[in-house]
Amino acid sequence: MEELRITTEPAELDIPLIHRFLSEESAWARGIPLAIVEESIRHSLNFGLFAGARQVAYARVVTDYSTFAYLVDVFVLAEQRGKGYSAELMTAVMAHPRLQGLRRFMLATSTAHGLYAKFGFATPARLQSLMERFTPDAYAANSTNLTH
């Protein structure tokens, strides 16, 4: 079995792999430009899971490190699924010292409710208090959201 390693060091991440997965395989970020992926990594707490020398999973947390965090872009490469990597990654995220004592830790998922429930995530207690501004085509080729 290959040695597993999780890093939060952005310089160690395989950014082309992360971009390729998000832009081509994810259900939530299809077409996302590389520049936006790079910017999001710079402004987040990142978790890269490596099996041997190869990155096989990723998660990103947007946070103020004191009251709020939002878990996003969680994935395990398709050919690496079923090996417990998502649980390993989530264990590292939830144990990170900068993510302790938060008032609210959120995520949005359409497929992995069972996994996240094991780590204490549930349907919001006051769903009526949550709102969002959602732009599903934000990464479309002609979008004005591609530059900052």
C-alpha contacts under 8 A as a table, 3 or more apart, distances in Angstrom:
res1	aa1	res2	aa2	distance
2	E	51	A	5.56
2	E	52	G	5.25
3	E	50	F	7.98
3	E	51	A	5.68
3	E	52	G	5.21
4	L	49	L	6.96
4	L	50	F	5.57
4	L	51	A	4.70
4	L	52	G	6.28
5	R	49	L	5.74
5	R	50	F	5.10
5	R	51	A	6.64
5	R	52	G	7.62
6	I	47	F	6.46
6	I	48	G	5.47
6	I	49	L	4.41
6	I	50	F	6.15
6	I	89	L	7.39
6	I	92	A	7.51
7	T	12	E	7.40
7	T	46	N	7.85
7	T	47	F	5.64
7	T	48	G	5.32
7	T	49	L	6.66
8	T	45	L	6.70
8	T	46	N	5.12
8	T	47	F	4.76
8	T	48	G	6.46
9	E	12	E	5.66
9	E	13	L	7.14
9	E	46	N	7.21
9	E	47	F	7.79
10	P	13	L	5.40
10	P	41	I	7.14
10	P	42	R	7.53
10	P	46	N	6.66
13	L	48	G	6.18
13	L	55	Q	7.42
14	D	17	L	5.38
14	D	18	I	6.34
14	D	55	Q	6.57
15	I	18	I	4.96
15	I	19	H	6.00
15	I	38	E	7.39
16	P	19	H	5.10
16	P	20	R	5.97
17	L	20	R	5.06
17	L	21	F	6.15
18	I	21	F	5.29
18	I	22	L	6.13
18	I	37	V	7.98
18	I	58	Y	7.43
19	H	22	L	5.20
19	H	23	S	5.80
19	H	32	I	7.65
19	H	33	P	7.76
19	H	34	L	6.00
19	H	37	V	6.28
20	R	23	S	5.32
20	R	24	E	5.67
20	R	25	E	7.43
21	F	24	E	5.41
21	F	25	E	4.97
21	F	26	S	6.15
21	F	77	L	7.76
22	L	25	E	5.84
22	L	26	S	4.90
22	L	28	W	7.64
22	L	29	A	5.43
22	L	30	R	6.14
22	L	31	G	7.77
22	L	32	I	6.96
22	L	73	D	7.52
23	S	26	S	6.57
23	S	29	A	5.70
23	S	30	R	4.21
23	S	31	G	4.47
23	S	32	I	4.99
23	S	33	P	7.26
24	E	30	R	5.58
24	E	31	G	6.65
25	E	30	R	6.95
26	S	29	A	5.87
26	S	30	R	6.04
27	A	30	R	6.42
29	A	32	I	5.55
29	A	139	Y	7.58
30	R	139	Y	7.37
31	G	139	Y	5.59
31	G	140	A	6.72
31	G	141	A	7.93
32	I	36	I	6.80
32	I	37	V	7.12
32	I	139	Y	5.17
33	P	36	I	5.47
33	P	37	V	6.59
33	P	139	Y	7.05
33	P	146	L	7.35
34	L	37	V	5.08
34	L	38	E	6.17
35	A	38	E	5.12
35	A	39	E	6.14
36	I	39	E	5.01
36	I	40	S	6.04
36	I	146	L	7.34
37	V	40	S	5.12
37	V	41	I	6.22
38	E	41	I	5.18
38	E	42	R	6.34
39	E	42	R	5.12
39	E	43	H	6.50
40	S	43	H	5.31
40	S	44	S	6.25
41	I	44	S	5.31
41	I	45	L	7.42
41	I	46	N	6.68
41	I	60	R	7.53
43	H	62	V	7.36
44	S	60	R	6.31
44	S	61	V	5.64
44	S	62	V	4.98
44	S	63	T	7.04
45	L	60	R	5.78
45	L	61	V	5.07
45	L	62	V	6.47
45	L	63	T	7.59
46	N	58	Y	7.49
46	N	59	A	6.02
46	N	60	R	4.50
46	N	61	V	6.33
47	F	58	Y	5.59
47	F	59	A	5.11
47	F	60	R	6.10
47	F	89	L	7.37
47	F	93	V	7.25
48	G	55	Q	6.54
48	G	56	V	7.75
48	G	57	A	5.94
48	G	58	Y	4.64
48	G	59	A	6.70
48	G	89	L	7.99
49	L	55	Q	5.70
49	L	56	V	5.94
49	L	57	A	4.96
49	L	58	Y	6.08
49	L	85	Y	7.72
49	L	89	L	6.58
50	F	53	A	6.22
50	F	54	R	5.28
50	F	55	Q	4.14
50	F	56	V	5.60
50	F	57	A	7.00
51	A	54	R	5.54
51	A	55	Q	6.35
51	A	56	V	6.49
55	Q	58	Y	7.90
56	V	76	V	5.87
56	V	77	L	5.55
56	V	80	Q	6.69
57	A	74	V	7.54
57	A	75	F	5.51
57	A	76	V	4.20
57	A	77	L	6.14
57	A	85	Y	7.19
57	A	86	S	7.50
57	A	89	L	7.58
58	Y	73	D	7.16
58	Y	74	V	5.55
58	Y	75	F	5.48
58	Y	76	V	6.65
58	Y	89	L	7.58
59	A	71	L	7.26
59	A	72	V	6.36
59	A	73	D	5.44
59	A	74	V	4.19
59	A	75	F	6.61
59	A	89	L	7.45
60	R	71	L	5.97
60	R	72	V	5.30
60	R	73	D	5.84
60	R	74	V	6.74
61	V	69	A	6.34
61	V	70	Y	5.52
61	V	71	L	4.58
61	V	72	V	6.06
62	V	69	A	5.57
62	V	70	Y	5.14
62	V	71	L	6.55
62	V	72	V	7.60
63	T	66	S	7.80
63	T	67	T	7.99
63	T	68	F	5.65
63	T	69	A	4.18
63	T	70	Y	6.33
64	D	67	T	6.50
64	D	68	F	5.98
64	D	69	A	6.80
65	Y	68	F	6.78
65	Y	69	A	7.23
65	Y	98	R	5.76
65	Y	99	L	6.07
65	Y	102	L	7.52
66	S	98	R	7.87
66	S	99	L	7.58
66	S	101	G	7.27
66	S	102	L	5.79
67	T	101	G	7.49
67	T	102	L	4.52
67	T	103	R	5.02
67	T	104	R	6.44
68	F	102	L	5.65
68	F	103	R	6.10
68	F	104	R	4.97
68	F	105	F	5.76
69	A	99	L	7.58
69	A	102	L	7.36
69	A	104	R	6.50
69	A	105	F	4.68
69	A	106	M	6.25
70	Y	105	F	5.71
70	Y	106	M	4.71
70	Y	107	L	5.53
71	L	74	V	7.55
71	L	105	F	7.45
71	L	106	M	6.18
71	L	107	L	4.96
71	L	108	A	7.83
72	V	107	L	6.47
72	V	108	A	7.55
75	F	86	S	7.52
76	V	80	Q	6.45
76	V	81	R	6.12
76	V	85	Y	7.03
76	V	86	S	6.58
77	L	80	Q	5.31
77	L	81	R	6.50
78	A	81	R	5.52
80	Q	83	K	6.59
80	Q	85	Y	7.86
81	R	84	G	7.32
81	R	85	Y	7.12
82	G	85	Y	7.53
84	G	87	A	5.47
84	G	88	E	6.39
85	Y	88	E	4.96
85	Y	89	L	6.05
86	S	89	L	5.07
86	S	90	M	6.10
86	S	115	L	7.96
87	A	90	M	5.07
87	A	91	T	6.00
87	A	115	L	7.20
88	E	91	T	5.14
88	E	92	A	6.39
89	L	92	A	5.23
89	L	93	V	6.30
90	M	93	V	4.94
90	M	94	M	6.05
90	M	119	F	7.60
91	T	94	M	5.29
91	T	95	A	6.05
91	T	119	F	7.89
92	A	95	A	5.14
92	A	96	H	6.08
93	V	96	H	5.44
93	V	99	L	7.78
94	M	99	L	6.91
94	M	100	Q	7.78
94	M	119	F	7.54
95	A	99	L	7.37
95	A	100	Q	7.51
96	H	99	L	5.52
96	H	100	Q	7.06
97	P	100	Q	5.68
99	L	102	L	6.46
102	L	105	F	6.70
106	M	121	F	7.71
109	T	112	A	6.24
109	T	113	H	6.88
110	S	113	H	7.38
112	A	115	L	5.44
112	A	116	Y	6.50
113	H	116	Y	5.32
113	H	117	A	5.95
114	G	117	A	5.19
114	G	118	K	6.61
115	L	118	K	5.53
115	L	119	F	7.27
116	Y	119	F	5.23
116	Y	120	G	6.72
116	Y	121	F	5.46
116	Y	122	A	7.83
117	A	120	G	5.10
117	A	121	F	4.75
117	A	122	A	6.01
118	K	121	F	7.32
123	T	127	L	7.58
124	P	127	L	5.13
126	R	129	S	5.57
126	R	130	L	7.37
127	L	130	L	5.52
128	Q	131	M	7.87
135	T	138	A	5.47
137	D	140	A	5.38
137	D	143	S	7.70
138	A	143	S	6.16
138	A	145	N	6.21
138	A	146	L	7.85
139	Y	143	S	6.22
139	Y	145	N	7.17
139	Y	146	L	6.79
140	A	143	S	5.20
143	S	146	L	6.19
144	T	147	T	6.96
145	N	148	H	7.20
